């Protein structure tokens, strides 16, 4: 392991996105993250989205640099192994629905008796209490609760086409765990960290999205920040331009294209431009439609006007700035072939190769971890046989799915 969290052991009892995202960040920064999955199919994210040879693309990104062991918490032997692991751990992350860990006997109050300085992070959708705590939560529900669909389109509410708050909650959890580790290093011991997707979303949204609802009374509403930028149409796509927020920039844009829009009282100041934005956008599109995206971007760059191409998703990794920064790492997986994933944006002292390891197959590290705990070989062999049978079932399931797609 290398990085600032070298020597920190994290037990990750999570699935899908928010918990694995937090674990991924800690693993990227050098922590030893042991992902603990249930026998059978394990984390459902293994089979979500694009799948190749039984490995989901999303899972492969979120679970790089981790180890994996399978434990059935309803099995006494497996539960006792978890307790042994807890005694060696610094951090535990779980994202069960509220109340489940208590029923399983793996809640904070129980585990802190084994490891008093344990940092225990509980990720939930709406929190550990309240009228929504029992909901089965997915990211779109949180988007709805915090007003995102209405912010996208007040007339016809629309969801954002990414699981933004799952990932924001992962970021929030990783940062909170980092702060808790700092407190622990300063002699303040372990602690319980309940973190909800809803509160993470509110915290993330508030500075700009909720700025017009921050003052209880009064205040001049000058519109939303989103009113100040737009994607303008081109011959072959679109370009993001920020041209209406500033009178000087808007005037320069008009002069470049020999327009007189900046002289029209409907557009000659910021408030008027926002009020008449729909009409103004169409006037600008009449000009930009005559140019390719690259021509428009280059022209704006020459004039010092903020502009960016709207890359197709399949071309993001080919953007010259992405290539220059080495932002996307290409690796050769021994079974899956060439893969791409983004490197961590912060290159901290002590961090070396990336990724250190690829996402593990289910139960890949059972023997190594169990031998470290001095678990009997008969138990290890029982678990290995269970995992082998599960892999055969998963392979049969994937083969049947592939066959149905080919028929």
Protein Blocks (a to p, Z undefined) as FASTA:
>chain_A
ZZjkgoiacdddbehjlmmmmmmmmmmnopacdddddehjlpaklmgcjaeehiafklmm
mmgoiacddddfkbmklmmmmmmmmmmpmbdcdfbdehjlmmnopafklmmmmmmmbccd
dddfkopedjklmpccdfklmmmmnommmmmomklgcddfbdfklmmmmmmmmmmmmmmm
mmmmnonapadddddfklmmmmmmmmmmmmmmmbmggcidebjfklmgccdddfklcadd
dfklpmklmmmmmmmnopaklmpmklmpfklmmmmmmmmmmmmmmmmmmpcfklmmmmmm
mnopacdddddfklmmmpmklmmnomaccdddfklopadddddfbdcehiacddfbdcdd
ehklmmmmmmmnopafklmmmmmmmmmmmmmmmmmmmmmmmmmmmZZ
